[in-house]
């Protein structure tokens, strides 16, 4: 058991995140035409708007919530917030976001599986990724009662210490995780596996979503058109080749 825990929680994370980064770079360099979300909106809108909006709103909140919750040292917030308070906030906010994400993801899966037209144009990995995310989400919701039972925040502190040790390349005591309830462990392992599958699926479009934020900080494009030599005060029509300034 110690060897298994040592590999799963001490070695497997580095395998997943290495393939996550290297695989994404290789795919972007070698196969950019496959770097897309393969949207099926043109085939049929239907429940796509509700499903997509609920899913993306929920998953983004959950992603950044997990990121900050696991990687923020206890010494940073311990001066003004107890671990039990932080866990209570995480239970309520994560539960609400998880419920929204669950509804949205269920709509997307139902649409892709039971709509014959969309299913015919879907790659098997498209459905597989949605199912894996759905299972991960369900297990995450199952952890809520366990989190409430350990309202002192002890389990959260154990998982946070493990995640911070992985990120900072410190030694991991996997035996400590042996006392953590199984839904948390399954949730963590499946989460790492999603990073492993990331470069080989449509999930790579998430990189483009984050990269598009740089568009907000781009300077405006200045376009100057040639002007005709007309008397002052004459209403000059725009030149046919003129373009309106934009980002």
C-alpha positions in Angstrom: 0.0 0.0 0.0 2.8 2.4 0.8 4.4 1.8 -2.6 1.1 2.3 -4.4 0.4 5.5 -2.5 4.0 6.7 -3.0 3.7 6.3 -6.7 0.1 7.7 -7.1 0.7 10.8 -5.0 4.4 11.2 -5.3 5.3 10.3 -8.9 2.1 10.2 -10.9 1.4 14.0 -10.5 4.7 14.8 -12.2 4.0 12.4 -15.0 0.6 14.1 -15.6 1.8 17.7 -15.5 4.9 17.0 -17.6 2.7 15.4 -20.3 0.2 18.2 -19.9 2.8 20.9 -20.7 5.0 19.1 -23.2 2.1 17.5 -25.0 0.3 20.8 -25.3 3.4 22.4 -26.8 4.0 19.5 -29.2 0.3 19.5 -30.4 0.4 23.3 -30.9 3.7 23.0 -32.9 2.8 19.9 -35.0 -1.0 19.9 -35.4 -2.4 23.4 -35.1 -5.4 22.6 -37.3 -6.7 20.3 -34.5 -6.3 23.0 -31.9 -10.0 23.9 -31.6 -13.1 23.3 -29.6 -15.1 21.6 -32.4 -18.3 23.5 -31.6 -21.5 22.0 -32.8 -23.5 25.2 -32.6 -23.9 25.4 -36.4 -25.7 22.0 -36.4 -28.3 22.8 -33.7 -28.4 25.4 -31.0 -31.1 23.9 -28.8 -29.9 23.6 -25.2 -26.3 24.6 -26.1 -26.6 28.1 -24.8 -27.9 27.2 -21.4 -25.6 24.1 -21.1 -22.5 25.9 -22.2 -23.0 29.0 -20.1 -23.8 27.1 -16.9 -20.9 24.6 -17.5 -18.3 27.3 -18.2 -19.4 29.6 -15.4 -19.3 26.7 -12.9 -16.1 25.1 -14.1 -14.1 28.3 -14.1 -15.2 29.1 -10.5 -14.3 25.5 -9.4 -10.9 25.6 -11.2 -9.7 28.8 -9.7 -11.3 28.0 -6.3 -9.4 24.7 -6.2 -6.2 26.5 -7.4 -6.4 29.1 -4.7 -7.7 26.8 -2.0 -5.0 24.2 -2.4 -2.0 26.4 -3.2 -2.5 29.2 -0.7 -0.4 28.4 2.4 -2.3 28.3 5.7 0.1 30.8 7.1 -1.1 33.4 4.6 -4.7 33.4 5.7 -4.4 31.9 9.2 -4.0 35.4 10.7 -7.5 36.5 9.8 -9.4 33.2 9.0 -9.5 29.8 10.6 -9.3 26.7 8.5 -12.8 25.7 9.5 -14.2 29.1 8.2 -12.3 28.7 4.9 -13.7 25.2 4.5 -17.3 26.3 5.2 -16.9 29.0 2.5 -15.5 26.4 0.2 -18.4 24.0 0.9 -21.2 26.6 0.1 -19.5 28.3 -2.8 -18.1 25.1 -4.3 -21.5 23.4 -3.9 -23.4 26.1 -5.6 -20.9 26.3 -8.5 -20.8 22.5 -8.7 -24.5 22.3 -9.0 -24.6 24.9 -11.8 -21.8 23.0 -13.6 -23.5 19.7 -13.1 -26.7 21.0 -14.7 -24.8 22.5 -17.6 -22.6 19.5 -18.2 -25.6 17.1 -18.1 -27.3 19.2 -20.7 -24.2 19.1 -22.9 -23.9 15.3 -22.6 -27.5 14.7 -23.3 -27.4 16.9 -26.4 -24.3 15.2 -27.8 -25.4 11.7 -27.0 -29.1 11.8 -27.8 -29.1 14.2 -30.8 -28.4 11.9 -33.7 -27.1 14.7 -35.9 -24.6 15.9 -33.4 -23.6 12.4 -32.3 -22.8 11.5 -35.9 -20.3 14.4 -36.2 -18.8 13.8 -32.7 -15.5 12.2 -32.2 -15.4 9.4 -29.6 -13.0 11.4 -27.5 -15.5 14.3 -27.4 -18.1 12.2 -25.5 -15.4 10.5 -23.4 -14.0 13.8 -22.2 -17.5 15.0 -21.2 -18.2 11.8 -19.3 -14.8 12.0 -17.5 -15.6 15.6 -16.5 -19.1 14.5 -15.4 -17.7 11.7 -13.2 -15.1 14.1 -11.7 -17.9 16.6 -10.9 -20.1 14.0 -9.3 -17.3 12.8 -7.1 -16.5 16.4 -6.2 -20.1 16.8 -5.1 -19.9 13.6 -3.1 -17.0 15.0 -1.1 -19.2 17.8 0.3 -20.8 15.7 3.1 -17.4 14.4 4.0 -16.1 18.0 4.1 -19.0 18.9 6.4 -18.2 16.0 8.7 -14.6 17.2 8.9 -15.6 20.8 9.4 -12.4 21.6 11.4 -10.6 21.8 8.1 -8.1 19.0 8.9 -8.7 17.1 5.6 -8.4 20.3 3.6 -5.1 21.1 5.3 -3.7 17.6 4.5 -4.6 17.9 0.8 -3.4 21.5 0.6 0.0 20.5 2.1 0.3 17.7 -0.4 -0.5 19.9 -3.3 1.9 22.6 -2.2 4.7 20.0 -1.7 4.1 18.8 -5.3 4.3 22.3 -6.8 7.4 23.2 -4.8 9.1 19.9 -5.6 9.4 18.9 -1.9 9.2 15.4 -0.5 5.7 14.0 -0.1 4.6 11.7 2.8 2.0 9.7 1.0 1.1 7.8 4.1 -0.6 10.8 5.5 -3.1 10.6 2.7 -4.1 7.1 3.6 -6.5 8.4 6.3 -8.2 10.7 3.9 -11.7 9.5 2.8 -11.8 7.8 -0.5 -13.9 10.4 -2.5 -11.1 13.0 -1.9 -8.4 10.6 -3.1 -10.5 9.5 -6.1 -11.2 13.2 -6.9 -7.5 14.0 -6.8 -6.3 11.1 -8.9 -9.0 11.7 -11.6 -8.2 15.4 -11.6 -4.5 14.6 -12.3 -5.6 12.2 -15.0 -7.6 14.9 -16.7 -4.4 16.9 -17.0 -2.8 13.8 -18.5 -5.6 13.6 -21.1 -5.7 17.3 -21.8 -3.2 17.5 -24.8 -4.9 14.6 -26.6 -8.5 16.0 -26.5 -10.5 19.1 -27.4 -9.6 20.5 -23.9 -6.6 22.2 -25.4 -8.9 25.0 -26.5 -8.8 26.1 -22.8 -5.3 27.5 -23.5 -6.7 29.7 -26.2 -9.4 30.9 -23.9 -6.9 32.1 -21.3 -4.6 33.5 -24.1 -7.5 35.6 -25.5 -7.4 37.7 -22.3 -4.3 39.5 -23.8 -6.7 40.9 -26.4 -8.1 43.3 -23.8 -4.6 44.9 -23.4 -3.8 45.3 -27.1 -3.5 48.9 -28.3 -6.0 50.2 -30.7 -5.1 49.9 -34.4 -4.6 53.3 -36.0 -5.8 53.5 -39.6 -5.2 56.6 -41.6 -7.1 57.0 -44.9 -6.0 59.1 -47.9 -8.1 62.3 -48.1 -9.1 64.1 -51.2 -8.1 67.7 -51.8 -11.4 69.3 -51.2 -12.3 72.8 -49.9 -12.7 73.3 -46.1 -16.1 72.5 -44.8 -16.9 70.1 -47.5 -18.4 66.8 -46.3 -15.9 64.4 -47.5 -17.0 60.8 -48.0 -14.7 58.1 -46.7 -12.2 56.6 -49.1 -13.3 53.2 -50.4 -10.2 51.6 -49.0 -10.6 53.3 -45.6 -11.1 51.0 -42.6 -12.6 51.9 -39.3 -10.2 51.8 -36.4 -10.4 48.8 -34.2 -8.3 46.7 -31.9 
